[in-house]
Amino acid sequence: MAPSKPHPPISTTVPPLLLGTATFNHQYVSDPLAMPYRDIVSRAIALGLKGFDTSPYYGPSEVLLGTALESLMNPTASASNPLPIPLERESIFLVTKAGRITGDEFDYSPAWIRYSILRSLQRLHTEYLDLVYMHDVEFVSPEEVLTAVKELRRLRDEEGLVRYVGISGFPADVLASLAEMILAETGEPLDAVLSYGHFTVQNRKLALTWVAGEKKTEEFSSPLARLKRAGVDVVLNASILGMGLLTNRGIPPDERNKTSPLAKWHPSPPELRVACKSLADITATIGERLESVAIRWSLQEWARIGAAAGVGVQVPSTVSGNGTARVGVTVCGVSSIGELEETVAEWRGVLSSLGHAVDGRVDATYGPERQNKVNQLVEKQLWPALGKWVDYAWDSPGPGYVNTRREEDKGRVPSDSIVAGYNQRKAVRSGIEPK
């Protein structure tokens, strides 16, 4: 591709709700290939979700997502649909990550980052990526993060492979510190930061002082305020179900339990798993599922707080569609059509509760009325039931962590055709005879 042209602010281009495909992975389901991943992606687009978040660390996720999108961008004619309308690449927002190879192996070197991006382009059947994060930045040194971010920006500016650059990770304070460092060292802020597991019914640390009902303490030092001061345009909230903690099924406290793929790898302590599982019994007494309540609370509160903090994206704010307003951006993961439709229904209710138009109208019943019910349940029953586990966050990295990527192997990429093939195509397009 040609060198990148300046892009508009990411807050004007990224959708307010993205489909996260970490669930297209053995960590969440026993057989990702058996998932209806094509139907999930197709249905998401039909429901208006045009953003997709993935990572090479998520097992087959990039391949499955890319396969689903490719079939929509190059549809096959049939008797029932002789002239199918292809999905346009420009109509969707593709996000992936780089740098994390396995659970304890990371390579943030420029050579590996470029290889990873080229591989992602191949898997996702695209010539560019809308947004790329350095994945789980707390596992490497700040210097490595800075080097990797500079390489992503080079791929953006010189090769046009990336449109926007960001970082992702678990500890909210680490994300804020790195965003501040990158601005100070380069004079350019990050476009986006993805925080996960830190704005849920159980853990609100990303924006604790903004949460309704909390006593207002010093907001100046909160992670969210620091990210905004570091110039980050959009802060995205992910893992709103705590990576499976806030579900009716929950996570078995015994990691040897083989009925749940999450039991072995999930970093939560057994006591937290038990505490979260008790919430399902509370929500059931009023005819609710814990997933629905947790999804609705996080979607609504982050939409509101992201807007208030100035780190959201623009959406139509009136029924006529003539006005715009900001809402906080959420990445939601699903493993079935039913979960997808439930999440989208809650999201539409959130927009209505905030006075934004959905399909040309504002649904007062599913909007404010349901939101008040959810807020009362969370504040009066779920938080008290969690007790000391409210706002608990496990350490990341955990005790004893060591990056298993040897220094001599950093920057060493597989001897396959990905890089060579891309370099050859690039040379041909440039009119240069490849060596």
SULWOQUI-V647233 format. One record per run of one state. SS is the DSSP state (2 for helix, 1 for strand, 0 for the rest). FROM is the first residue (numbers start at 1). TO is the last residue. If there is no record, write none. Layout:
ss:SS from:FROM to:TO
ss:SS from:FROM to:TO
//
This chain:
ss:0 from:1 to:9
ss:2 from:10 to:12
ss:0 from:13 to:16
ss:1 from:17 to:20
ss:0 from:21 to:31
ss:2 from:32 to:34
ss:0 from:35 to:36
ss:2 from:37 to:46
ss:0 from:47 to:50
ss:1 from:51 to:53
ss:0 from:54 to:60
ss:2 from:61 to:73
ss:0 from:74 to:88
ss:2 from:89 to:91
ss:0 from:92 to:92
ss:1 from:93 to:98
ss:0 from:99 to:99
ss:1 from:100 to:102
ss:0 from:103 to:104
ss:1 from:105 to:106
ss:0 from:107 to:109
ss:2 from:110 to:124
ss:0 from:125 to:128
ss:1 from:129 to:134
ss:0 from:135 to:136
ss:2 from:137 to:139
ss:0 from:140 to:141
ss:2 from:142 to:157
ss:0 from:158 to:161
ss:1 from:162 to:169
ss:0 from:170 to:171
ss:2 from:172 to:186
ss:0 from:187 to:191
ss:1 from:192 to:196
ss:0 from:197 to:204
ss:2 from:205 to:210
ss:0 from:211 to:218
ss:2 from:219 to:221
ss:0 from:222 to:222
ss:2 from:223 to:229
ss:0 from:230 to:233
ss:1 from:234 to:238
ss:0 from:239 to:241
ss:2 from:242 to:244
ss:0 from:245 to:261
ss:2 from:262 to:265
ss:0 from:266 to:269
ss:2 from:270 to:284
ss:0 from:285 to:289
ss:2 from:290 to:309
ss:0 from:310 to:312
ss:1 from:313 to:316
ss:0 from:317 to:323
ss:1 from:324 to:327
ss:0 from:328 to:328
ss:1 from:329 to:333
ss:0 from:334 to:336
ss:2 from:337 to:353
ss:0 from:354 to:357
ss:1 from:358 to:358
ss:0 from:359 to:360
ss:1 from:361 to:361
ss:0 from:362 to:364
ss:2 from:365 to:389
ss:0 from:390 to:406
ss:2 from:407 to:409
ss:0 from:410 to:416
ss:2 from:417 to:429
ss:0 from:430 to:435
//
